[in-house]
Amino acid sequence: MSFQRQDSKNALAQNPDFDVIILGGGINGIGVFRDLALQGLRVLLVERNDFCSGCSAAPSRMIHGGLRYLENGEFNLVQESITERDALLRNAPHYVRPLPTTIPITSWFTGTMNAATSFLGGSGQPSRRGALPIKLGLSLYDWVTRKNRTLPKHQFHSAKTTRKERPWLMQGLRCSATFYDAWISHPERLGLELIQDARAANPNAIALNYAELSPSEGGFTVKDNLGSERFQITGRALVNATGAWLDQTIAALDPEARTKEPLVSGTKGSHLILDNPDLMTALDGHMIYFENEDGRVCIVFPYLGKVLAGSTDIRVDEPVRVRCSPKERDYILASLARVFPHLNVSKDQIAFSYSGIRPLPKSTQDFTGRISRGHATKRLDGLIPQFCMVGGKWTTFRAFAEQTTDDVLTELGATRTVSTRNLAIGGGKGCADAQDEPAQALARKTLVGEYKITPERAAHLAASYGTGARKILEYCDQYPNDAPLVVGSNYTHGEIAYLAEHEFVVTLADVVLRRTVLAITGQISSEIIDQISEILAQHLEWSPKETSHQRAALLTELDDFHDVSPLVLDNRNNTRK
């Protein structure tokens, strides 16, 4: 049994009246939940699956200013994105880190008119980006951050210098440019920490995963998807944060609030996680930000000991659960072979793959890369005022949440009392200097000294939970001989037990796919799954039948949506032994 879910259901039964109901527990809905909770409102967040389990679990794991948005003429979006990137570097330094990024450049002037073409209504594929437009874009990047610079300025390198530093890159280089953006290590955990912060600040804020919302006479019904319980509730305003499912949700919740035209036009983005030591060495800590033959900007960068590569951008007609198709896999691998022609990059090196649907604003653009990554709220009248969150991306979730919250506050006749702009998130509290390597080393050394753990364990805990690592270690004190799940694993039995009891865990997949990085980094195996299953069965009171069901469901999900088959998991057991 999840104690957090039970607490939420008890609170629903005791008081069914809310100021605001938020439907959708992705990063945008969670951002609004935190913001409204901090303003003192009684707010309910309802998510039909697990928190951050949809599109919010399938980002490129970049926190970036959006360099390529400049050619769409979206200067305000770039400025907002850079501002929010820097805010996340300050507020969540345990998860968001600087990322040096290198652009290999094969021409001087092409692509200079891309932005002008967009302004004039062009919707086709942009021209190849040359040194001049890239220089202009990066100069604007630097100009936006000139007053409160967080990251170093960009630099250009000659072909000779580039070849010396990065001999694995393709031939035909004219030069290269290096600038800084950021990456996020544990996006799903960041979403969870936002929920925990909201509940700690406002006990009247309630979050419930694995539940559905439907209209009923005089209000709404919340149905617990794990049982038969139903709760009749009311609200003064509704926030629709269901992303790619936004239009379907509008129709299902309130027929009177239907729009004449769809608000969202989704595109599918897929990524690969590769176990390729040579590629990791060639990257040398940098992201390579490059242009594929079709004009699509692709990325590859080191990610938690593996290499993350992507992505695709394919228009979709209906929002459904998606996976990386063989065609997309081959597209990404071919793009890497083009940039690193002398390295062996093959499908047998894929440790994990994932895919999601970007909830972009409805657009008639022919080239999907020209569809805006901006965001807006759309107010609809109906049973109660409904605020639809259209668009958005991980980097700007806080600003989007702030915008939506202010619209809701105006509707309710309330005023903002707390700003989230400089508010630390979760384990980021007390980590103000976490971007500084000596400070990171000192933090790890402190954990080693206080809790008598190994430096390796301290590094894992600090990277996974920030200052929240202390809560994990204090909980693990009740396990005097707390051991790794398997030999060589960073995760221990006590740590998994803590997650089960304190982090809204309902399924085995919640832990394997979202509360930890075991699956995405290729560490998961049949043996580890068995160990976690036993721990969750004990702490969540699963029967043997339920435990078997959970294991089978996880194996199916890994195989169907992440290209990790039971045979792969068994081979990882054998490799470890």
N, C-alpha and C positions, 0 to 999 in steps of 0.2 A: 504494500500500500504506500502510495506517495503521500507523505504527511502534508506537503505544501498544497497539493490538489485537494486533499480533504479539508484543510483549513479554508481554502477558497470556497468550496462547496458549502461549508458550514456558514460562512459569511453571507453567501447568497441566500441561504434559507432564512437567516436572521433578519436581513434587511435587503429587500429586492429593489430598492429605489436608488437610481444613480443619476449623477449629473451628466455623465458622458459614457457611452458605450463605444468601444473600439473593436471592430471586427477585422482580424488579420494580425497574426503575431510574427510577421517578418520585421525587418529592421525599421521600416517606416512606422508601422503601428506601434512597435515597442518604444520608438523615440517619442511619439506623441503620448503614450502611456506615462512615460517618465515625466515629461514636461507638464502634463496636466496634473499629475499627482503632486508635483512640487508646488503647484499653485494652490494646493489644498482642496482640490475637488474630489468628490467621490467618483471614481472611474473604474470601469470594468473592461478588461482585455480578454477577448475570446479568440482562440485559435483552434481550428479543426484538427490539426495534426500537432506536431511538436513545435515549439518556438524556434524560429529561424531554420525551418526545415525545407522551405521551398526555394524560391529564387535567392533568398538571403543566404542560403547555404552553398550557392553555386557561383559566387563572384570570381573575378580574376585575382582576387586577393590583393588588389592594388588600392591604395588610397592616394589619389592623384589629382592633379590640377586640370587634366584634360587638354593636353597640348593640341591634339588633333581637332578639338572643338573650334579652334581659332579659324580653321578654313571653312567652317559653317557660319562664321561671323558671330559666334556666341561668346562675345567678350565678357559679358556679365556672368555667364555660367563659369567661365574660366576663373574669373576673379573670385567668385564665391567658392569654387572648388579648392583653389589654393588656400584661401582663408580657412576653410573647414579642414583641409589636410593638416595645416599647421596647428589648428586647435586640437585635432586628434593626437598629434605628436605630443602635445602637452598633457592632454587629459587622459589618454590611454597609452602611456609609453611602454607598458608591459606587453602590449599587443601590436602597437603601431610603431614601426621603425623606419628610419631613412633608407632609401634604396637608390644607390648610384645607378644611373641609367645611360646607356650608350646607344647612339643611333648611327648605324653604318650608312654612309651617304655615297651614292654612285653618280650623282649629277650635280651641276651647279645651280641652274636657274629654273628647271622645270617645276611646275606646281605653284609658281608665284601667283598665278591668277585664280587659284582654287577658291579663295574666299570671295573674290569679286564675282566669280561665276555663281556661287551660292547666293550672293546678294541679288543677282540678276534673275534668280529663279531657276538656276540649273539644278537638276536632280540626278544627274548621272554620276558615273565613277569619276573621282578626282584624278588629276594628272599626278604622275610620280613626283614625290616631294624632293626637291633639290636643296642644296646648301643654303641658298638665299632665303627661301620661305622658312626653313627650319631656324635659321639665325634670327629672323624677325620674330618668330614665335617664342623662342627661348629668351630673347631680349625683353619681350613683353612679360614673360614669366618673372624675370628678375625685377622688372619695373614694379610689378604688382606687390612684390615682397620687399621693396627697397627700405621701408621704414622699420619693419619688425622682422628682419630676415632670420629665418630659422635654419635654412639649408644653404649650402654654398652656391655661388653663381655658376652658370654654365661655362664650359670651355670647349673650344674647337681644337681638333688635332689633325695634323697633316696625314696624308696617306702613309707616309714612311713611319711616322710615330704610331699610328694605328696598327700598322702591320707588325711593328716590333712588339707592341703591348698585347695584340690579339691576333696571333699568327693563324688562328683557325678560321677567321672570317673569310667570306667569299672574295674572289678576285674582282677587279674593276672598281675598287674603292677610290673615291676622290678625296675623302676626308671622313672624319667622324665627329660627333658632338656628344659631350657628356653633361648631364644635368642630374638633379636630384628630385625624386618624388618619394613615395613611401609605400610600404606594404603592410598587410595585416596578417598576423600569424593564426589567430583563433577567432574568426568573425562570429561564429555561433556562440562562443563563450562571452564575447563582448555584449551580444544581445541579451544573454541571460543575466549578466551583471547589471545591465540597465534596469531590468525588471527587479532584481534584488534591491538596487538602490532606491527605486520608487517605493517599494513596499516598506523599506526601512524608514523612509522619510514620511510616509503617509500610510498608516495602517488601514485606512479606508480604501486604498487602491488594491484591487483584486485582479489577479491574472489566472486564467484557466486554460490549459492546453487540452487537446483531445476533446473538444466540445464544439457544438454548433449552435448558431443563432438563427431563429426563424421568427417571422411575425406572428402575433397572436392578438386576440381581442384585447384592446387597451394597452398593448405593449409588445413584448417579445418573450420568446421561450428559449431558454438555454438548455440544451440536451447534452448530458454527459455521454460521450461516445463509448465509454468503457462500461456502461451499465444502463439501467433503465431510468435513472433519476432525471427529472425535469424541473426547471425553476422558472416561474413567471416573474419577469422583471420589467421595470420601466426606466426610461431615460429621457433627458431633456434635449439631447443632441446625439447624433450617431456619426462616427468617423469610419468611413469605408477604406480600409488599408489592405485590400485583398490583392493588390498588384495586378498580375495578368488576368485574374478572375474578376476584375472590378466590374465590368459590364454585366456579367452573369449574376454577380451579387446584387447589383442594383435592381435587376429584374426580379430576383427571388425575394428580396427583402421588402420591396415596396413598389408594386406595379405603378402607382401614381407618380413615382419619381423617375420613370424611364426617360432616357435622353433620346433625341431624334437620331443622333449618330453615335456610334461607339466612341468611347473616350480613349481606349487603349489599343495599341497595335504592337503585338509582341514579336520579339525576335529571339531565336534560340542561340545560346552561346555554350560551346563545349570546350573542355580543357582536359589535358593529360598530365598525370604525374609520372615522371620517368625516373628510373633508377639507372643512371648513366654517369659513372664517375668521371669519364673523359669530358663529357659535356659540362659537368659541374666545375671541373678544373678550368675549362676554356672560359667559362663565365666569370670566374675570379671575383665573385661577390657582386657582379653587376647584373642588371637586367639588360638584355638586348631588345631594343624596341625597333622593330623593322617592318618594312612594307613588303607584303607578298605580291605575287604577280597580278592578282586581281584588284589591287589597290587597297585591300584590307590591311589595317595595321595589326600586326601580331606581336606577341611578347614571349619571352622565355627568361626565367630568373630562378635563382636558388630558393628552395622552399623547404625548410626544416629537414635538411639532409638529403632532399631529393631535388628534382628540377620540375618546375611548373611551366607548361607550355600551352598557349592558346592564341586566339580563340576564334571560333566561327561566329557568324552573324547572319542567321537564316530566318527569313520571315515565316511566321506560323499563323495559321488561321484560327485555331482553337487552342485554348490553354489546357494542356494535359501534362502528366508526369513524363519527362523526356530523359533520354540517355544519349551518350555520344555514339553516333552511328559509325559503321565502318568507313563510310565516305568521309565523314568529318575527321575521324582518326587519321586517315590517309592524307587528308588535306593538311593537318597540323604537322605530321611527320615530314611531308614533302616540303613544307615551308622551312622546317629546320634543316633539311638536307640542302636547301638552296643557300641558306646563310652559313651553314657549317659543312661545306661539301666534303671535307676530309675526315669527318667524324662518322662513326657508325651509329646511327639512331634508328632503331627498329621497334616494331610493335611488341616484340618479346621483352622489351625493357619497360613496358607500361606497368606500373605498380597499382594504378588507380585511375579512373576517369570519372568525370562528372559533367552534368549539363543542367541548364535551367533556362527559363524564359524571362527575358528582360521585359518589364512592363512599361514600354515606351509610349509616349503620347501618339495618338492616331495620326498617321502621316501618309501622304501620297508619294513620298520620295521613292525613286526607282532604286537607288543605291542605299542599302540599309545603314551604311556608315554615316549618311547625311541626316538620319533621323535624330532629332534632338534628344539629349540625355538630361534635359532640364526637367523641372517639376512645377506643378501648379495644383491648387485646390479648386474643386468645382462644387458649389453649393447647390443642392437640390431640395425642393420642397416636397413634403410628403407627410407621413404619419408624424414624424419629427424631422427637424432639419438634418439633412445628411451632407457631410463634407467628404467628398471623394478625393483621395490622394492619387493624382495622375502623374506617372513618370517617377523620376528620382533615381538615385544610385547610392551605393554604400558611402561614398565620400561625403555626400551632402545630406545624410540622413538627419543630422541635428538641425541644420538650417531649415529643412523641409518640415520637420516636426515643430520647430518654432513658428514657422509660418502658419501651419495648420492650427496649432494651439492658439495663436493670437486670433485667428478667425473664429474659433469656437468660443473663446473668452468674450469676444465682441458680441456674439450671438446670445450668450448667457448674461450679458451685462456685467461681466467681471473684468478685473484688471490683472495684469501680470505682476507678480510679487518677487519672482526668482528668475534669474537668467541662467541658462545652461552653457553659455559660451565658454566660460572658464571653469566649468565644474568637472572635477576629476571623476572618472568612471571606475567603479569597482576596485580591483586590485591596483589601479593606477594611482590611488590615493597614497601619498607619501613617496611616490616614485618620480618626483620632479626632475631628477637628474639621471633618469634611467637611460637616456640616449647616450650618456657618457660612459664609455667602456670601463674606466676605473671605478665609477659609481656602481656599475653592474657587478663588477668583481667584488666590491666591498659588500654589496647586498648579499651575494652568495656566500661570502666568507662569514657574514653575520649569522646566516642560517646554519652554517656548518658548526660555528662555535656554540650557538644557543641550543641546538637540538641534537648535536653529536651525529650528524649525518654526513655522508660522503659529498665531496664537491660535485660529483655528477648528479646526485639526487637533488642537491641544492639548486643547481643550474636548471634542472627540469622543472622544479616547483616554482622557481622565480619566473621562468618563461611562461609557465602555464597559468599561474594565478597572481603574479605580482605580489603585492603585500598581503594578499589573501592566502599566501602559502602558510602563514602562521596558523590560520584556522585549520588547515589540513593537518599540519603536524601536531597540533594540540589534540585533534580528534584521534590521530593515529597513536597517541600515547596509550590508548586502551588496548593496543595491539603490541605487546612488548617485543614480539619477534616478527614484526610486520615485514613481510617478504615481497619481493617482486612477483608479479603475476606468473612470469616464467623467467628463467635465467636470462639476464641481459635486458629485461624490460625496465623502462623508467617508471612505470606505474606499479603501485603496490596494492595488496588486498585492502588495506585500510583506506587508501585513497579512493578506490572504487566504492567502498562502503559509504564513505563521506558523500560522494556524488549522489548515490542512491537515496540517502536520507535528507539531503539538503538542496537538491537542484531539480525538482519537478520531474524526476525520472519516472517514466511509465514503461518504456520498452527497452529491450536489449539494444536496439538500434540507436536509441537516444544516447547511450553511453559510447558505443563503438563509433558512431558517425558524427556526433555533435559535442558531447561533453569532453571527449578526448580527441586526439589526432591519430589514434591507432590505425584507423582504416585509411585515411587519406595519405599517410606517410608510408603505407605498405608494411606496417608492423603487425597487422592483425593476422592471426592464424587460427586454425581449429582449436589448438591447445589454449590459446588466450581466450577465445570465445567460450570454451568450456569453463574456464576459471571465472570469468565475469558472470556467466550464467548462474553459477553456484552462489556467488556473492549476492547477486540481485534476488535470487530465489529466497535467500535467507532474510534479506532486509525488506523486500517488498511482499513477502509472504506468498510467493508463487507455489502452486501445487506442481508435482512432477509433470502433469499434463500441460500446464501453462508454461513451464520452463521449456519443455520440448517444443511447444508451439512458438515461443519467442525465438528459439534458436533457428527453427525452420524458416520463420519469417525473415530473420536477418540474412540467412544464407541466400534466400530468394532475392532479397533486395540488393545484396552485393552483386549477385550474378546478373540480375536483370538491368540494373541501373548504373553499375560501376565497373562492370567487366572483371569482377573478381569471383572466379568460380570456386566451388568446393575443392576441386583438384589443385588450384593455385594455393588455397589455404593449407591443404595437406602438404604440399611441396615446401611451404615455408616452415612447417614443423620439421621436416626432414633436413632442411638447410640449417636450421638452428641447432639441431642435434649434431 
